[in-house]
């Protein structure tokens, strides 16, 4: 008997090197690649992704970058601005994704670049 998939929440964050479309696109692509690789995801497994960005990032929408991914045309994507908190990590892009994972498959979050400081317990030692 094949285990039924379970809807799971995946978290991640990264930082952009600058407030440019290119820097944001690079950071978003790297973050999505890490989540896909760590959780062996195919596009049809991803139900939705909500991105939040700090107020210093306004050059492009992270969802527009994700929308370009092959197989992601049916994924619900949303952008919003992160709550402004004094001392927050600058140029930060966070995400919350919902995906169907095999029953018992561990969830592997992705905290990259400077965002590894936000959740050192979940950060990849290589980042």
Backbone torsions as a table, in degrees:
resi	resn	phi	psi	omega
1	UNK	NA	128.0	179.6
2	UNK	-80.0	130.2	178.3
3	UNK	-64.3	143.1	179.8
4	UNK	-80.1	146.7	179.3
5	UNK	-69.4	152.8	177.7
6	UNK	-119.7	141.3	175.6
7	UNK	-76.6	122.1	-176.3
8	UNK	-126.7	154.0	177.6
9	UNK	-100.7	132.4	178.1
10	UNK	-116.6	136.4	-179.7
11	UNK	-115.6	154.3	176.5
12	UNK	-168.0	162.4	176.8
13	UNK	-159.9	156.0	175.9
14	UNK	-155.1	-179.5	175.4
15	UNK	-127.7	147.2	174.1
16	UNK	-92.6	145.6	-179.0
17	UNK	-74.1	-19.6	179.9
18	UNK	-160.5	167.4	176.0
19	UNK	-90.0	66.6	175.7
20	UNK	-129.4	155.8	177.8
21	UNK	-58.1	-40.1	-177.9
22	UNK	-65.7	-45.6	-178.7
23	UNK	-66.9	-40.2	178.3
24	UNK	-67.1	-43.7	179.0
25	UNK	-60.8	-41.8	178.9
26	UNK	-62.9	-45.4	-178.7
27	UNK	-65.9	-43.3	-180.0
28	UNK	-64.7	-45.4	180.0
29	UNK	-60.9	-43.0	179.0
30	UNK	-62.8	-41.6	180.0
31	UNK	-66.3	-45.9	179.2
32	UNK	-65.3	-40.9	177.2
33	UNK	-58.9	-41.9	-179.8
34	UNK	-64.1	-44.6	179.3
35	UNK	-64.0	-43.6	180.0
36	UNK	-62.5	-47.4	-178.5
37	UNK	-65.5	-47.4	-176.4
38	UNK	-65.1	-28.3	-176.9
39	UNK	-112.0	10.9	-178.4
40	UNK	42.5	57.4	-175.9
41	UNK	-95.0	142.0	166.8
42	UNK	-107.8	156.1	-176.1
43	UNK	-52.6	-38.6	-177.3
44	UNK	-70.2	-13.2	176.4
45	UNK	-82.4	-21.2	-176.0
46	UNK	-87.2	119.5	-178.7
47	UNK	-87.5	-48.1	-177.4
48	UNK	-156.9	156.2	174.3
49	UNK	-140.2	126.4	172.8
50	UNK	-109.3	124.2	176.8
51	UNK	-102.7	141.8	167.8
52	UNK	-127.6	143.7	-179.8
53	UNK	-129.1	150.7	175.9
54	UNK	-70.1	160.5	-172.8
55	UNK	-63.2	-16.2	-179.9
56	UNK	-85.4	2.7	175.9
57	UNK	-114.0	110.8	179.1
58	UNK	-143.9	17.2	-177.4
59	UNK	-79.0	-24.8	177.6
60	UNK	-164.2	170.4	178.8
61	UNK	-94.2	125.1	175.4
62	UNK	-57.6	-36.0	179.6
63	UNK	-61.1	-33.3	177.9
64	UNK	-63.9	-33.8	176.6
65	UNK	-68.6	-47.6	-179.3
66	UNK	-62.5	-35.4	-177.8
67	UNK	-61.9	-24.1	-179.7
68	UNK	-77.4	-12.7	-176.6
69	UNK	-67.1	135.5	177.0
70	UNK	-59.9	133.7	178.4
71	UNK	83.0	1.6	-178.1
72	UNK	-102.7	14.2	-177.4
73	UNK	-67.4	-20.3	179.4
74	UNK	-100.6	2.1	-179.2
75	UNK	-80.1	130.0	175.2
76	UNK	-76.2	123.5	-175.8
77	UNK	-123.2	140.9	-177.7
78	UNK	-145.1	140.2	173.7
79	UNK	-112.3	147.0	172.0
80	UNK	-152.5	166.0	179.5
81	UNK	-93.4	133.4	178.3
82	UNK	-66.2	143.3	174.7
83	UNK	-55.7	133.0	-179.3
84	UNK	-80.9	119.1	179.5
85	UNK	-127.3	131.8	179.7
86	UNK	-55.5	132.6	178.0
87	UNK	83.1	5.1	179.5
88	UNK	-63.5	157.6	178.1
89	UNK	-63.6	123.8	-178.4
90	UNK	-72.5	154.5	176.1
91	UNK	51.0	43.6	-175.8
92	UNK	-97.9	135.9	176.7
93	UNK	-118.0	119.9	178.2
94	UNK	-112.9	157.8	175.1
95	UNK	-145.2	153.5	171.0
96	UNK	-129.5	117.2	-179.4
97	UNK	-116.0	146.7	173.7
98	UNK	-115.9	127.9	-175.8
99	UNK	-143.6	152.5	175.3
100	UNK	-85.8	118.5	178.2
101	UNK	-118.5	153.0	177.6
102	UNK	-60.1	143.9	178.2
103	UNK	-55.0	125.8	178.9
104	UNK	88.9	-9.7	178.4
105	UNK	-68.9	128.0	179.8
106	UNK	-68.5	146.7	176.0
107	UNK	-87.5	129.9	178.8
108	UNK	-118.2	108.0	179.5
109	UNK	-78.8	168.4	-179.1
110	UNK	-135.9	112.8	174.7
111	UNK	-119.6	109.9	-170.7
112	UNK	-114.9	166.6	176.4
113	UNK	50.7	-137.8	-179.1
114	UNK	-67.1	-20.8	-179.8
115	UNK	-69.0	-13.4	175.7
116	UNK	-58.5	-25.3	177.6
117	UNK	-66.0	-27.0	-177.6
118	UNK	-67.0	-38.5	-178.6
119	UNK	-139.9	73.6	-179.2
120	UNK	-59.5	-24.2	178.7
121	UNK	-70.8	-20.7	-178.7
122	UNK	-111.3	-6.1	-176.1
123	UNK	-73.8	147.6	175.8
124	UNK	-75.8	127.9	-178.7
125	UNK	-58.1	-23.9	-178.7
126	UNK	-81.3	-11.5	-176.5
127	UNK	-86.7	NA	NA
